[in-house]
C-alpha cells in the first residue's frame, strides 16, 4: 500500500487551491528575468512563503537541467531537534498539484552508506522541503522523484560526501533549501547577506555560521563540494522580505545560486564576452557624448570582481587601467576601468570621439591573487608558469603587476621578472627577505 505524506503548509506557506497555485507559479515563470543559458544540477534557493521568496526559489529551480530524474532536497530542521539527517518512510508527497514520488531506493542507500535515519516526525510539519515541491512539479514531468532530507545536528562534511557520491549520476540534481539572515533591520540584513554572498561566491566559508543562514549546513556542504572540483556558485538574485511586505524594521534575507562546472571567470567569458565588450565601448561613447550609461545586467555582475581594460589603436597600446584585487562589483569595475583606460591613463591623452571607431578593446578578468611561498629568487622562478600566471610583486612601497598577456612580449621567466622589478622601481637584480609575490590567472576577452 502506498504511503502518502499529506501537505503540512498548504494554505499557510502557499495556496491550497490548485488553480490559484498554478496561476502563481505561472506568474513566476512569466516574471523570470534572471534565466541563465547554462543549466545546472545543483542550486541554493530560499524557503519562505511563496509570496515572499517564491519568485526567487522558482528562478533557482528553473536553472536545473530538465534531464534530471531525481532531486535531493536538503533542508534544515525548523520544528524538531535531532542529530544526523532524517529520511522519510513515505512513498509519495502530496501537494495541491498532485503527488510526487519519493525515491526509496536511494533512501535505503543513504541509510546503509551514510548512517541516515528514517524519522518521519522531522518531516511532518517541516516547510523547508514542501515549499520547493510545487515548483519541481511544475518544471519537471510526472516521473520526477525526490529525496527529501531534513538536516539536524550534523557535520556539513556529510552533505559534501552525499553530493560527491551522487553527483556523477547525470540524472540526479540537488536543491539546498535555505533562507539567509533573520529578523534584522533592512540595512543590517543587507550587510550580512552581502557578506554571506561573498563567502558562497568565493568559496571562503570557513567562518560561515547559522546567523547567516538557517540552512548553513547544506550551503557549506555544497560549497565545499564546489571548492574540491574548482566549480563555482553563480548568483541568480538576492532580496529580502521587505520587497513584499514593505516593512524594513525586521526582515528575512533570501538568495539563490546555481552550481557551474568551472570558475566564475570562465563562465563570464563563455556566456558574456559580447556583453562585456559592448559595455566597455558603450561606457566610452556615453562619456564622450555626456550621456548616462544603461547597465541592465544579470546578477553575476553584482558579484565582486576585478578586471583590466586595455585599449589599442591600430595595434598600438592606447590605454590600460585595471584592478588587481576585487574591491567592488564586477559591473562597477568594468565601467570604472573602461572610463579610466580611455580618459585617465597618465601615459596618454584622453580618447577623442573620432578615435573610437579605430579602437579595439580587450578585457582581462582576474582571479583572486594567491600568495606564493619561496626560499629565494630561483625557487620563485621555478614556480612561475609562463603564459598562465599573472604575477604581482611587492616589497615595502614598491609594487607592480604583469598580466599573463605580457608573456607574449617577455616569454623568458628571468626577463619577465627583471622587467616586472623595474616596473616596480626596483633594480633588476633586487631581492630581499621581505620580497613578496602573488600569482593569479585571467580570462582574456578580446574584440
C-alpha positions in Angstrom: 0.0 0.0 0.0 1.3 3.4 -1.0 2.1 5.7 2.0 1.3 9.3 1.2 2.7 12.4 3.0 -0.1 14.9 3.4 0.8 18.6 2.8 1.7 20.4 6.1 1.9 24.1 5.0 -0.7 24.4 2.2 -3.0 27.4 3.0 -0.2 29.0 5.0 3.1 29.0 3.1 1.4 28.6 -0.3 -2.2 28.4 -1.6 -4.0 25.1 -1.0 -6.2 25.8 -4.1 -4.7 24.1 -7.1 -5.7 26.8 -9.7 -4.5 29.6 -7.5 -1.2 27.9 -7.0 -0.8 27.1 -10.7 -1.5 30.8 -11.5 1.1 32.0 -9.0 3.7 29.6 -10.5 2.8 30.8 -14.0 3.4 34.3 -12.9 6.8 33.3 -11.5 7.7 31.9 -14.9 6.5 35.0 -16.7 8.4 37.3 -14.4 11.7 35.3 -14.6 14.1 37.8 -16.0 17.2 36.1 -14.5 17.2 33.0 -16.5 20.8 32.0 -17.5 21.5 29.9 -20.6 23.6 27.5 -18.5 21.7 24.6 -16.9 22.9 23.1 -13.7 22.3 20.2 -11.4 22.6 22.0 -8.0 21.0 25.1 -6.6 20.6 27.0 -3.4 17.1 28.5 -3.0 15.1 30.2 -0.2 12.1 28.5 1.5 9.8 31.3 2.9 6.2 31.6 1.9 5.7 31.8 -1.9 4.6 35.5 -1.7 7.9 36.4 -0.2 10.6 34.2 -1.8 8.7 32.1 -4.3 9.8 34.0 -7.3 13.5 33.7 -6.4 13.1 30.0 -5.5 11.4 29.3 -8.8 14.2 31.1 -10.7 16.7 28.9 -9.0 14.8 25.6 -9.6 14.2 26.6 -13.2 18.0 26.6 -13.7 18.1 22.8 -13.1 18.7 20.6 -16.1 15.4 19.2 -17.3 17.0 15.8 -17.9 17.2 15.2 -14.2 15.1 12.4 -12.9 15.8 12.5 -9.1 16.2 15.6 -7.0 17.7 15.7 -3.5 16.2 18.4 -1.3 18.4 19.2 1.7 16.6 21.4 4.3 17.3 22.5 7.9 15.1 21.2 10.7 12.8 24.0 12.0 10.3 22.0 14.0 12.2 19.1 15.7 15.6 18.8 17.2 17.7 15.7 16.5 21.1 14.5 15.5 22.1 13.4 12.0 20.0 13.6 8.8 16.4 12.4 8.6 14.8 10.5 5.8 11.1 9.7 5.5 9.2 6.4 5.0 6.6 8.0 2.9 6.4 6.8 -0.7 4.8 10.0 -2.1 4.4 13.6 -1.0 1.1 15.3 -1.8 0.5 18.9 -2.7 -2.5 20.6 -4.4 -0.8 19.9 -7.7 -0.9 16.1 -7.1 1.6 13.6 -5.7 5.3 13.4 -6.3 7.3 10.2 -5.8 9.9 9.7 -3.2 12.9 7.6 -4.2 13.1 4.9 -1.5 15.8 3.0 -3.3 18.2 6.0 -2.8 16.9 6.4 0.8 17.9 2.9 1.6 21.4 3.5 0.1 21.7 6.6 2.3 20.7 4.6 5.4 23.3 1.9 4.7 26.2 4.1 3.4 25.7 7.4 5.3 24.1 6.5 8.6 20.9 8.3 7.7 17.9 7.6 9.8 14.2 7.3 8.9 12.5 9.8 11.1 9.0 10.9 9.8 8.5 13.3 12.7 11.2 15.6 11.3 9.2 15.8 8.1 5.6 16.1 9.4 5.4 19.9 9.9 8.6 20.9 8.1 8.0 23.7 5.4 11.6 24.0 4.0 11.2 20.9 1.8 7.5 21.1 0.9 7.7 24.7 -0.3 10.0 23.6 -3.1 7.8 20.8 -4.4 5.2 22.8 -6.4 7.9 24.4 -8.4 9.5 21.0 -9.1 6.1 19.6 -10.1 5.6 22.5 -12.5 9.1 22.4 -14.1 9.6 18.6 -14.4 7.4 15.8 -15.8 5.3 13.5 -13.6 8.1 10.9 -13.4 10.4 13.1 -11.4 11.3 11.7 -7.9 12.6 13.5 -4.8 14.9 12.5 -2.0 13.8 14.8 0.9 16.4 15.1 3.7 15.9 17.2 6.8 19.3 18.1 8.4 19.6 18.1 12.2 22.8 18.4 14.2 25.1 17.1 11.5 28.7 17.8 10.2 28.5 19.6 6.9 31.1 17.2 5.5 28.3 14.6 5.5 26.4 16.7 2.9 29.5 17.1 0.9 30.0 13.3 0.9 26.5 12.6 -0.2 26.7 15.2 -3.1 30.1 13.8 -4.1 28.7 10.2 -4.2 25.7 11.0 -6.3 26.8 13.9 -8.5 28.5 11.6 -11.1 24.9 10.4 -11.9 23.8 12.8 -14.6 20.1 12.2 -13.8 20.4 13.4 -10.2 20.1 17.0 -9.1 20.4 18.8 -5.7 18.4 21.6 -4.1 19.8 23.3 -1.0 16.9 24.9 0.8 17.9 27.9 3.0 16.9 31.5 3.8 19.6 34.0 4.8 19.6 36.4 7.7 16.6 36.5 10.1 14.8 39.4 11.7 17.4 42.2 11.3 16.7 45.7 10.2 16.9 46.1 6.4 20.4 47.8 6.3 21.9 45.3 8.8 20.4 42.3 6.9 21.8 43.6 3.5 25.2 44.0 5.1 25.2 40.5 6.5 23.6 38.9 3.4 26.2 40.5 1.2 28.9 39.1 3.4 27.3 35.7 3.1 27.0 36.0 -0.7 30.7 36.8 -1.0 31.6 33.8 1.1 29.5 31.5 -1.1 30.7 33.0 -4.3 34.4 32.9 -3.3 34.2 29.6 -1.6 35.8 31.1 1.6 33.3 29.7 4.0 35.4 28.5 7.0 33.8 31.1 9.2 30.2 30.6 7.9 27.7 30.3 10.8 24.0 29.8 11.4 23.2 33.5 12.0 23.9 34.0 8.3 21.6 31.2 7.0 19.3 28.7 8.7 20.5 26.1 6.0 24.1 26.8 6.7 25.0 23.1 6.9 23.6 22.4 3.4 25.2 25.6 1.9 28.5 24.7 3.5 28.3 21.1 2.2 27.6 22.2 -1.4 30.2 24.9 -1.3 32.9 22.5 -0.1 32.0 20.2 -2.9 32.3 23.0 -5.4 35.7 24.0 -3.9 37.1 20.5 -4.3 36.4 20.5 -8.1 37.1 24.2 -8.7 33.5 24.7 -9.5 31.6 28.0 -8.8 28.3 29.1 -7.3 26.8 31.8 -9.5 24.4 34.3 -8.1 20.8 34.3 -9.5 19.4 37.0 -7.3 19.1 38.4 -3.8 16.5 40.4 -1.9 14.6 40.2 1.4 11.1 40.1 2.8 10.7 43.9 2.7 10.3 43.7 -1.1 6.9 42.1 -0.5 5.9 43.5 3.0 7.4 47.0 2.8 8.4 46.6 6.4 12.2 47.2 6.8 12.3 47.1 10.5 12.6 43.3 10.7 13.4 41.3 7.5 14.4 37.8 6.3 17.0 37.6 3.6 16.8 35.4 0.5 19.4 34.4 -2.1 19.6 31.9 -4.9 22.7 30.5 -6.6 23.5 27.7 -9.1 26.5 25.4 -9.5 28.7 26.0 -12.5 31.3 23.4 -13.5 34.2 25.8 -13.8 35.4 29.1 -12.5 33.2 32.2 -12.4 35.5 33.9 -14.8 35.3 31.1 -17.3 31.5 31.3 -17.0 31.7 35.1 -17.8 33.9 34.5 -20.8 31.8 31.7 -22.2 28.4 33.4 -21.8 29.0 37.2 -21.5 32.0 38.1 -23.7 29.9 40.1 -26.1 28.1 41.9 -23.3 31.3 42.8 -21.5 33.0 44.2 -24.7 29.8 46.1 -25.7 29.5 47.6 -22.2 33.1 48.9 -22.2 32.6 50.5 -25.6 29.2 52.0 -24.6 30.8 53.4 -21.4 33.4 55.3 -23.5 30.8 56.6 -26.0 28.5 57.6 -23.3 31.2 59.6 -21.6 32.2 61.3 -24.8 28.5 62.1 -25.5 27.9 63.1 -21.9 25.0 60.6 -21.5 24.1 58.1 -18.8 25.1 54.5 -19.4 22.4 51.8 -19.2 23.6 48.9 -17.1 20.9 46.2 -17.3 22.7 43.1 -16.3 22.3 39.6 -14.8 23.2 39.2 -11.1 26.5 37.5 -11.7 27.8 41.1 -12.4 26.8 42.1 -8.9 29.4 39.7 -7.5 32.8 41.1 -6.6 35.2 41.2 -9.5 38.5 42.6 -10.7 39.4 43.4 -14.3 41.8 45.2 -16.6 40.5 47.1 -19.7 43.1 47.5 -22.5 42.6 49.8 -25.5 44.6 49.6 -28.7 44.6 51.8 -31.7 45.9 50.1 -34.9 47.6 47.5 -32.7 49.4 50.0 -30.5 48.6 50.5 -26.8 46.2 53.4 -26.3 45.3 52.9 -22.6 45.2 50.2 -19.9 43.9 50.5 -16.4 42.6 47.8 -14.0 42.2 46.4 -10.6 44.5 43.8 -9.1 42.0 42.6 -6.5 38.3 42.7 -6.3 37.1 45.6 -4.3 33.7 46.4 -5.9 31.1 44.7 -8.0 32.3 43.5 -11.4 29.8 45.7 -13.3 31.3 48.7 -11.4 34.9 47.6 -12.0 34.2 47.2 -15.8 32.6 50.7 -16.0 35.3 52.4 -14.0 38.2 50.8 -15.8 36.8 51.4 -19.2 36.5 55.1 -18.3 39.9 55.2 -16.8 41.6 53.4 -19.7 40.1 55.8 -22.2 40.4 59.1 -20.3 42.7 58.8 -17.3 45.7 56.7 -18.2 48.6 59.1 -17.4 50.6 57.8 -20.3 48.2 59.0 -22.9 45.9 61.9 -23.9 42.2 61.2 -23.4 40.5 59.4 -26.2 38.7 61.6 -28.7 35.4 60.9 -30.4 37.0 60.4 -33.9 39.3 57.7 -32.4 36.6 55.4 -31.0 36.0 53.5 -34.3 39.7 52.7 -34.5 39.9 51.3 -31.0 39.9 47.6 -30.1 39.0 46.6 -26.6 40.4 43.8 -24.6 39.3 42.8 -21.1 41.1 40.6 -18.6 39.1 39.3 -15.7 41.3 38.4 -12.8 41.1 35.5 -10.3 41.9 36.3 -6.6 45.7 36.6 -6.2 47.3 33.8 -4.2 50.4 34.4 -2.2 53.5 32.3 -3.3 55.9 30.7 -0.8 59.5 30.6 -1.9 63.0 30.5 -0.3 64.9 32.6 -2.9 64.5 34.0 -6.3 65.5 30.8 -8.0 62.7 29.0 -6.1 60.2 31.7 -7.1 61.2 31.5 -10.8 60.9 27.7 -10.7 57.3 28.0 -9.5 56.1 30.6 -12.1 54.2 29.1 -15.0 54.7 31.2 -18.2 51.6 32.2 -20.3 49.4 31.1 -17.4 50.4 33.1 -14.3 49.9 36.8 -13.8 52.4 38.0 -11.2 52.3 40.7 -8.5 55.5 41.6 -6.7 55.8 43.8 -3.6 58.5 44.9 -1.2 57.5 47.8 1.0 56.2 50.7 -1.1 57.4 49.1 -4.3 54.7 47.1 -6.1 54.0 46.1 -9.7 51.8 43.7 -11.7 52.1 41.9 -15.1 49.1 40.3 -16.6 49.6 36.8 -18.3 49.3 38.6 -21.7 52.8 40.1 -21.0 54.3 36.7 -21.6 53.7 37.3 -25.3 56.3 40.0 -25.2 58.6 38.6 -22.4 58.5 34.8 -22.8 61.6 34.1 -20.6 60.9 33.8 -16.9 64.1 35.6 -15.8 63.5 38.5 -18.2 59.8 38.7 -17.2 60.7 39.0 -13.5 63.5 41.5 -14.1 61.2 43.7 -16.2 58.5 43.5 -13.5 61.0 44.6 -10.8 62.0 47.6 -12.9 58.3 48.5 -13.4 58.0 48.5 -9.6 61.0 50.8 -9.2 63.5 48.1 -8.1 66.8 47.1 -9.6 66.7 44.1 -12.0 68.8 42.1 -9.6 66.9 43.2 -6.4 65.8 40.6 -3.9 65.3 40.7 -0.1 63.8 38.6 2.7 60.7 40.9 2.5 60.1 40.3 -1.2 56.6 39.1 -1.8 54.9 37.6 -4.9 51.4 36.6 -5.7 50.0 34.8 -8.7 46.7 35.0 -10.4 45.1 33.9 -13.7 42.9 35.7 -16.1 40.2 35.0 -18.6 41.0 37.1 -21.7 38.2 38.6 -23.7 39.0 40.4 -27.0 37.3 42.0 -29.9 
